[in-house]
Every structure is written in structure tokens, then in C-alpha cells.
Amino acid sequence: MKPNELDQPTGSDGITRHSDPGRSDIVLPVRLSHDEAIKALKRHKEAMESYVRVKEVFFPYLAPDGYVAANKVLDRVFGISFAAGSGFSPPQSMSVKVSLTQAVEVAIGQVAIPSLGDDAMVYLGEGVDPDRPHLGKVFVVAAYVRRMDQPHITKFIAEIEAELRGNSIYRGKPVRLTESGALEFVDTSKFSDPSRIVFNSGVTCAIERYVFGPIRFRDELSQRGVPQKRVTCAYGPFGTGKSTLLSLAAREATDHGLTAVLGGPAVDMAEVMRVSALYQPSLACVEDIDNVTNTSESDKVSELLEAFDGLLTKGVDIKLLMTTNHQDRITPGMLRPGRIDNWLFIGPSDRPTMERLIRSNIDPSELADDVDFDALWVAVEGFTPAYIHEVLNKAIIGSVVVAASEGRSGILIRTDDLLAAAEIVRAQWQLQQDAVDPPKPPTLDAAFSDKIREAQLEVLGSDVAEALLVTTSQEGARRNYIGLERDINRSDLEDLGNNLALYDRHGDEKRGQIVVE
């Protein structure tokens, strides 16, 4: 008999089965009696028919993705379908969106498998893989079946893995993470038409090379040893097209097989990074990063930086594109070398950009041939693309109204139309220039730092030779005094410690520690 015609022993009695359909003989050891052989077979039968718990298997996919894949495999392997009219009713079910327009009903939790015995069941759920806790909650499968049916479960799990690998509902798609933590599909057809988006020539070149380039030429860059991880932060004033850049990059990513994960200012960035890691190669897009990082809560900052540093792991294939209107508000920990590869400034339009932007957003037949763009530039200099768009919109609206009142259907935008619109828009633009952001409520960190400085002057006076170095951590506020011209005695420390204690407003935070070198 060939070795592959034998299965491995399936019980403690050393009984094996062969797969040769032409054989029906039973081979017994010479010294084994018939009675002993019958007892051994009975013990083996009891063992094979006993129920065992199959250890859970974790898949690096989100639970809804796993539910859809597992339900497909349940139908394919066991003939169990929970579609309407199938005859099976799961104890628990949920609706999962599998595209922009389609949702499917899937079984979750404990699912009975009648073909494997009255008590056989599989469990479909989510949990944290102890071997990969950084992935957070992922899809998990466990089973309770007869020992003899374990090979069926092994096949079931292998087919789920293959289904997820080839037909994940999220991988390679544009998705948005909501404030509730759910994923929703994004309709990229509603994004702005790329042909109508105009940046300054220098910005366009930088975007093409350093944002789109690593997306389009992943293989070529990888062959030359360039890491797939790329982090870019686009910054500049309101209305320059930073949000539009995110949508353009998301479309570019999915066109080249990457998963695009979009997150707004109110979304947990750590969760954006987790989803991006699960579905890499991916592009993570985070808008208004300063809203995420500008916080006095040290635990949130630490969590954010830990998620950010996950990008630096060798072999990670994630691109991160962020935007901000306030680069000065980004927590300093984000700015150190190695965390952000590219800083991309997107500012107001220049003279050539203004003209290209207007020509790109109007039917050429509706724009006069003799428009004086030099005169228009004088009227709109300093405007961002959003304001120039509004100049054009107002000019079109005014022309349509005049044409309709005169009984004409066509319009022709002239220099005077654009200049009149620019004058109105400039008033709005000036309001924004004069406006200042409302002051933010004082944070504990800021108040603490101010009081530290007051205590320093009160207790140490002019003997302090260098500035106070302040660092924060999850364990509390640690203060380092450096370069003192005289020794500080114990009473000085006690006085300073008493001052610090006055400003420790939160009882659950540890007391600030004072270190003198």
C-alpha cells in the first residue's frame, strides 16, 4: 500500500483508515484476539463520535467581511443558505452592506450544522487575536463538532480564508470610517472631476511625484528599495483644495488596487490606521489632522503616536495622506523625523492657475475670447481656488439671470461680469482674513505649565539659568530643571512641590515629579 493511501491514526487505539476503494479487508495484529479487536473498535467509535471544541481561528479581516465570506462557504460546503426562502433561519443575523447599493443578510453567532450531527455548530464572531493584539477586534471562527468531523471544519476554515483573500468586500475599495466606527462604501463617481481641479504648477508637480507617484509605481519603487510606507501632510489656508486632494488620491488608490480608507476630523485616527493595516496595500486619508492631535489628553496623544508608529513597521504597505489648516497646532510628537515624509504647502492661486481654473470650469463657448485675465488677477490676487470658483459661479448666475430676463437662452461671460463678481467675493474674502479663530478653553497642560513657571520664579528666583523643559507622558507631568547656578536644598523642593500640588486638579492623575540634575 502506498503511504498516501493511509490517513493518520485517528484515535488512541492506533486505528487507521485507507482510501483504497478496492479493499475491504481488516488487518489485525497476530496477537490481538477478536474480542480485543471489537473492544478497540468500540472505543474508537465512541471517541470519534464524541464532541470536541475546535480552537478559534482568527482572520485579519473585519467581522462583517468575515461574516459574508463564511456564509458563502456555509452554503458551498454544507448546503446551508440563509437567503430568503432557503428554509434555514439562523438564531442571529445581521445585514451587511457589500457595495454601495447591495446588502446581504448573514448568520452570526452560533450556527447549527445539521449534516455534522444534532449538536454540531460553528461560531462566527469577532475577537482579539492574542498573537496579534495590535490588529484589534477581527473576525473569528470556532466550532463544536464530533471528532470524526474535524476534517470538515478544517476544510471550512481553509475555504473561508480563500474566500476572504479573493473576494473581500473591503479590500481594494474606497471606504469611509464613520464616527460610530463602522465602514461605509464611498461613491468616487461623485468626487470632483479631476480635469476641473487646478493647483499651482509647483503643487501639481509635487502631487504627481510624491502623492500619486508612490501609488502608481509601487512595484518599480519597491524594486529599488524604496519603502512602501509614505506619509504626506498637505497644509495651507482654507479653500485651497486640500480636501479635494484627498478625494483625488482615494480615486487614484482604488484605480491601482489599493484600499482607500477615509476618515474625517471626528474619527479616531488609530482606528483609521488599524483598518488600513488590515486591508493593505492601502491609502489612509485623514482630514484636519490638527483636530485629532491638538489635545491635552496625554493618553489619546500616546495612542495616536503608537498607531502612527505602526506605519514604521518594516514591510507595511500603507500610504498616509493628511490635511490641516493649522500645521502649528499639530502635536510636536508628530513632527519628528521619520513620522512625516512630505510637507506639501497648498496656497492661494497664482495668475496662471487662476486662468486655467476658470477656463477648466466653463464651457469655452460661454466665455468671451477677449476676457482680460490680467485685470481679473488684480481683482482676485490672494484668493484661494474656492474663492475663484465662487467668482465664476457668481458671474454665471448673474449672466443667466440677465439673459433670462431678456428672453435669451445663451450666455457669454465677459470681463465686466467677472470683475463685478470678484468685487462681491472680495468682501467675503476680507471677512475671513480679518477673522480669528475663537480662543480655545485653557487645557490642563497649559494651566499646569503656566503655574510651573510661576512657582519656578517664586521659589528659585534669578538663580534659574535656563528655561523650564516640559515634557508630558501618560504617567503624569515630569519637570526637569537644567543648569542651576546653585544647589537647591530640600526646603526649596518641598516649597516647589507644594506649589505643584495646588495645580494637580485631577485626583486620578499622578503627581508631577521634579527632577533636578
N, C-alpha and C positions, 0 to 999 in steps of 0.2 A: 504493500500500500504506500502511495506517495505521501510525504509529510503534509502537503496541503490538503489532503483528503481527511485529515483529522482536525477536529476542533480541540481547543484546550480543555483540560479537565474542568468539569462544571460542578463538582461537589467534593466534599472531604473524603468520599469513598473512592476517589480516583477513577470514576466512570467517565469515559469519553465517548463521543459520537463521531461516526464517519459520515461523509457526504456522498458515498458511492451508491447510486440508486440500484445497482445490480447486486448488491449484497444484502442479505437478511440474516446472516449468521450472528450468533452471540459468542464471543470468545471469553472463556473463563480461565483463571489460573488453575493449574493441575490440582493444587491442594485445597481449592475452595469448593466446599460442598454446595449442593443445590440449595439447601435451606439457608446457608450463609449468603449465597448469591441473591436469593429472594429478599432476605432482610436488608441487604445492602441496597437493592433496587428500591425498596420501600422507603428507606431512609433518604435515598437520593431524590425520590419523587416528592417526599414531604419537604425537603429542603428547597427544591426547585419551585414548589407551589407556595412557599412562604413569601410574605410580602416584605420588601425591604425599601428603605428610603434611599433614593438616588441623590447623592450630594448635589447641591445647587451649582449651576454653571452661570457665570457672569459674562455678559456680552458688552463690549464697549460701544453701546448704542443707547439712545434714549428709549425709555419704556414704550411710548406709542409706536415707535419704529419696530421694536421687538414684537409687540402685540400683533401688528399687521403681518409680519413675517411668520410668526408662529401659527397664526390662524390659517394662513395659506398652506403651511406644512401639515397641519392637523387634517385638512381636507385631503391633501395629496397622499399622506401616509396612512391615515386611519379612516378616511372617508367621512370625517366629521366636518360639517359646514354649518355655520351659524347664520347664514344668509336667510332672508325672509323666505318662508315656505320650505325650509330644509328639513323640518321635523325635529331639530335639536334646539333646546332652549338652555343657554348657559346660565348658571346661577348668578353670575355678574357679567355685565357687558358695558362697553363704552363706545362712543362714536369717535372715530379718529379721522381727521382731515388728511387725505393722501395727495391732494392737489388743491389748486385754487377753487375748483368747482365741485370736487367729489369728496365724499366722506364714506367710510365703511363702518359697519357695526362689528365689533370684535369681542371675543370672550376674554376675560381676565380672571385672575384669581385661580381657584381650584376648578379644573375642567376634567370631568369623568371621561375615561376611555373604555367604553363597554367591551370592545373587542379584545382587551387585555385582561379582562376579569371584572367581577362585580365591584370590587373596591379599588380598581386601578384608577389613578388620576395623575395629572400633571399640574404644576403650579406655575402660573405666568405672573410675574410681578416685577418689582424694582427693589434694588438694594445697593449697598456699598460694597464693592469688592475689597476684601481685606488686603489683597496683594497690590491693589491699585487704588487706594483711597482718594488720591488726587482727582480721579475721574468723577467723584461724587456718585449720586444715585444713577444706576444704569439698569438695563433690562436683565432679568434673572429668570432661570428656569430650574425647577426641581421636579421630582417625580416620586410616586409611591406605587410600585408595581411588584408583581411576582418576580422572583429571582430569574426564572426562566425567560422573562420578557425584557430583561435588561438590554439585550442587543437591539430591541425595537426602539428603546429610549435613546440609545447611543446613535442610532440612525436618525431619529427625530431631531436630536440636538445638532448633528452634523448638517442636516438639511436646513435647519434654521440659520446656522452660520452662513451657509452658501447663499441662502435667500437674502440675507442682510447684506452680504458682500456684493451681490449682483443687483439687488433691487431695493436698496434702502430708499425710503420715501423722502429723506432729507439730504443725503449726500449729493453734491453737485447742483443743489437747488438754491435759489435765493430765499432766505427765511428771515423773519424778524422776531426777536425776543421781546415779549410783552412784559409789562410791569409785574404781571402775575407769575412770570417765569415760563409761560407756555410759548411754543413756537407757532408762528403762522406764516403761511406762504406769501410771498411778495410778487405782485404783478409788475414785472420790469417793463412791460409794454406801456405802462403809464408814466414811466420815468421820462424826463426831458429828452427831446430829440437831440442826439449828440451834435448834429450838424448846426444846431441853433445855439450851442454853448460856445462862447468865445472867451478865452482867457488872454492875458498879455502874452506876447510871443515867448518871453523868457519862462513864464509859468507853464505855458503849453509844452515847451521843450522839457522842463523838469518833470512834468506829469508823465509825458510819454516815456521818458527814460527811467525814472525812479519809482513810479507808481505802477504804470501799465507794463513796463518792460519786464520786471520780475514775474508778472502774471503770465505774460505771453511767451516768455522764453525760459521757463523753469528748467527744462532738460539741458539746454545749452549752458545755462549758468551753473547748474549742478555739476556738469562735466568738468567745469573749470574750478570747482571747489568753492563756489560762492554759496554761503548758507541760504537755505530757502526762507529762513526767518528774516522778515524785513518789517521795520516799524517806522511809519511816517506820521508826522503831525503837521497838518495844514492849519495855519493860523493867519489871522488878519481881521479887519473890521467886519461889521455886519454887512451882508448883502453882496459879498464878493464872489460867491459861488462855491463855498466850501461844502455845503450840504449837497449841492448838485454834483460835486466831485465824488462824494460817497456813492451816489446812485450810479454814476458812470462807471466807477470802479467795480461795483457789485455786478453790473451787467457784464463788464469785461471778464470778471472772475468766472461767472457761470458759463459764459461763452467758451471758456478754456478749461472747463471741467472742475472748477473749484467750487466748494460750498461757500456761499456768501452769507455771513451772519451779521445782521444789522441790529444795533442797539441804540436806543435814544438816551437822552440825558438822565431819565429817571430809572434806567435799567441797571441792574447790578453788573458791573463790568466783569467781575470774577466769573459770573455765570456765562457771559458772552465768551470769555476765554475758554471756559470748560466745554461749551458746545462746539466751539471752533476746534478744540483739541480732539474731540470725539469724531468730528467729520472732516478732518484734514485729508487732503490738502484744502486749505480754506483761506478765506479773507474775512477778517473781523473788522467791522466798521462801527466806530463809536463816535457819536456826535456830542459836542460840548463836553469834552473830557474834563474841563475845569470844574464842572458841576459835580463830577464824580470824585475828583481828587482834592478839591478845596474843602476839607473837612477837618474839624478839630478832634474827631473821634479817632484816637490812635489805633484802635483795633481794626477799624474799617480801612485806614490807610495801610496798615500792615497786611491785611487780607488782600488788598488791591495789589500791593507790590509783590506779594507772593505769587498771585495769579500772573502778574506781568513777568516775573522772573521765570515762570514756567515756559515762556516763549524762548528763553535762552537755552533750554534743554537741547542737547545735541540730537539732531535728526528731526526736530519739529518742523513741519511744513505749514506754517501759518504766517500770513501777512496781516499786519495790523495797520489800519488807517484811521487816524483820529482827527477831529477838528476842534478848534477852540477860538473864541473871540477874545479870550483873556489869557494869553500864554503866561502872564505874570502871576496868575493865580494857581498854576499847576504846582502841586506839592513838590518840593525840591528833590525828594527821593526819586521822582520820575525822570529827572533831568540828567542824572549822572550818565557818563559814557557807557554805552552798551545797552541802554534801555531804549533809546530812540535813535534810529539811524539817520533819519532825514527830517529836517525842519523846512517846511515849504511855506513861504510867505505868499499869500494871495491878497493883493492890494487893489486899490481903485484902478479903473481902466485908464489906459493911455490913449493918445489920439488915434493911432491905427486901430486899436482894439474897439474903440467907440464906433468907428465907421464900419468895421467888419460886423460888429454886433447888430447894428441897425440893418445893414444890408442882408444879414442872415435871417432876420426875423420879420421880413415883409416881402410880399410879392413884388418882384422888380418892376412890374407894370404899374404898381401903385406908388412908386417912389420917383419923384421928378429927377430928370437927368442932371439938372443944374443945382442940386442941393449943395449949399456952401457948408461943408463939414468943418472947415477952419473956423467959421463964425460960430457954428454949433459947439465946437470944442471950447471956445471961450466961455460959452454959457454953461457947460456941464463939467468943466475941469474939476477933478476931485471926486466926481461921482463914482460910485461902485456900479457894477453891472446891473444890480437890482434897480437902481435909480434910473439908469439909462433905459432899461426895459420900460420903466414907468413913463419916461418921456415919450417913447414911441407909442405906448398904449394910449396915452392922453391925446397925442397927435392924431391917431387913428380914430379915436372916439369922436373928437371934435370934427374931423373931416366927414365921418359918416353922418353925424347929426346935421351938418350944413348941407351935405348932398341930398339927404332925405327930405329936408325942408324945401329944397329947391326942385324936388322931383327927379333927382339924378340917382342912378344906382351905383355908378363907379366913383372912386375917389382917387386923388393924386396928392400925396404928401409933399409939401414944399418946405423950403427953409423957414418961412414965417410960421408954419404950423409947428415945426419942431422947436423953434425958439420960444414961441408962446407957451408951449407945454413945459419947456425947460425952466422958464421963469416961475411957473407954479410949483414945479417939483423942487426947485432950489429952496423954496421956503420950508418945505418939509425936511429937506436935507439939512438945512441950517438948524432946525429944531433938534435933530439928532446930534449934530456936532456940539450944540450947547448943553445937551442933556448930560447928566452924570448918573451913574448907577447909584441907586439908594444905598446908604451905608448898611453893611451887614451887621446884625446883632453881634456884640462882642462875644468871642468864644472863650472857653475856659483857658485854653492855651495862651491867648493873647492877654487876658487879665492876669494870668499867672506870671507871664514874662514881665509885665509892667510892674507888678508888685515885687518881683525878684530884684529888679533894678533899683526900686525904691529902698528895699531892705539892704541892698549892697551899699548904696551911698550912706545910708543911716548908720550901718554897723561898721563898715570898712573905711568909709570916707575917702580921702585922697590917696590912700595907700594902694588902691587898686590900680595897677599899671596897664592892664589890658582889659579888653571888653569881655563881657559875660558870654560864654559859649553855651548855647541852649540846644539840647537835643531831646527828643521825645521818644518814648518806646511804650509798648503795651504795659510794661510793669510800673509805669509812673514817670514823673519828671525827674531827670537827673541833671544836676547843675555842676558845672566844672569851673572853678576859678583858677586862672592860669597867670603866672608871672607876678605874684605878690611881692612887694618890696620888703615886707616884714612878716614874721611869723604871726599866725593867728592863734590866739590862745583859746582854751576851752570855753571860757565865758563868751567870747565872740561867737563861737559856733553855736552855743546854746541860744544866744540872743537871735542870731540869724535863723536858727531852727524854729524858734517861737514865732518869728515873723512869717516864715513859710507856712507854718501850721494854720495861720489865720486864713490863708488863701486856698487851703485844700477843701473845697466846697463839697466834694463828693465823698461820702463815707465809704463807698465801695472801691475807691481808688487808693493805691498805696501812697504813703507819704513821700514827698520829694526827698531824694538823697543828696547830700552835699559832699563833694569830693574835693579835697584840697591837695594839690601836688606841689 
